Every structure is written in structure tokens, then in C-alpha cells.
Amino acid sequence: MVTVNLWSSLTRFTDGARAVEVEAATVGGVLDRLKADYPGLAPIIDAGVSVVIDGEMATGRHVPLGDAQEVFLMQRLKGG
């Protein structure tokens, strides 16, 4: 299980939970599981989000995850 921390406005889709647990081994698996478990998150995830693992931005959907890692779903970060 991976604990995913969410930004505050997403809690309306998770019954108020700021952190949710999902069964996933990769970043892509986390995103897919979040959409399946919390359908209200799907449009937000599909529009683009950033995933931060232990303080580092994930670089793709195939990045592996471990149970002890700190995972945050964040609004898409753009350079410019």
C-alpha cells in the first residue's frame, strides 16, 4: 500500500481525507487506482498533475514506488 497525500481542495472527492492509501507499485498505478477509487479525481488527474516522491518530482508513470516512500499529488507544476 502507498499513502498518497492530496492538496486540500481534493478532499471533497475523498470524504475529507487528506491522505489516502492505494495498492500500486508505480506512479501510473497510483494515478489509475486513484481514478478508480475516487472517480471525482479523474478529470483533475487527466488534466495533469505532478507526483512528488520523497521530495523529488516523478519523471514518468513507470517510476517504481515503495511502501515507505512519501508521495504527494500536486497541482501540475510548469516551468516558464
N, C-alpha and C positions, 0 to 999 in steps of 0.2 A: 504494500500500500504506500502511496505517495500522498503527503499532505500538501495541498495547494492553497496558498494564501491569495485572497482576492482583494481588489480595491473596493472601497466602501460602497459605491453605488451599485455594485453587482449583488449585494446581499439581498436585494429584493427578489432575486431569482433562486436563492438558496435558503429560503426561510430564515434569513437573518444571520446565517453562518458566515464569518469572515475567513474561515479555513474549512476546506472540505477534503475528504480522503477519497482517492480513486485508485483502482488497480490498473497500473500501467508501467511499462518498462522503458518507454521512450517519451520524448516531448510530444510527438504526434499522437501517441497512445493517450496521453493526458488530455490533449485537446479533444480527441474523439470521444473519450469517456465523459468529459465534462459536458459535451453537447448531448450525449445520450442520457446522462443522469439529470441534467438541468437544461431542458430544451430552450428556456428563455435566454440562455447564454449563447446559443448557436449563432444568431445574427451578429453578435458582438465579436465572437471568435472568428467567424467567417469574414468579417470586415477587416480583421487584422489585429493581433495582439502581440505583445512581446512576452517571452518567458525568461525569467531570470532564475538561474540555479546557482546557489551559493555565491551570490553577488555578481555573477557573470552572465551576460546575455547569451542565451542559447542561439546557436548558429543554424539550426535546422531541425526538422521533425525527427530525424533519426538519432539525435543525441540521447544516449542512454541515461537512465535515472536510477538512483539507489534510494532505499528507504530513509536513510539518514540525511539526505540532502534537503536543503531549504529551497523550496520552489515558490516563486511568486508569479502570478499572472498580472501583467501590467498593460496599461494602455499603450498602443503602438508608439514606440519611440522612433522619431525620424531625425535624420541629420539635416543640416542646411544652414 
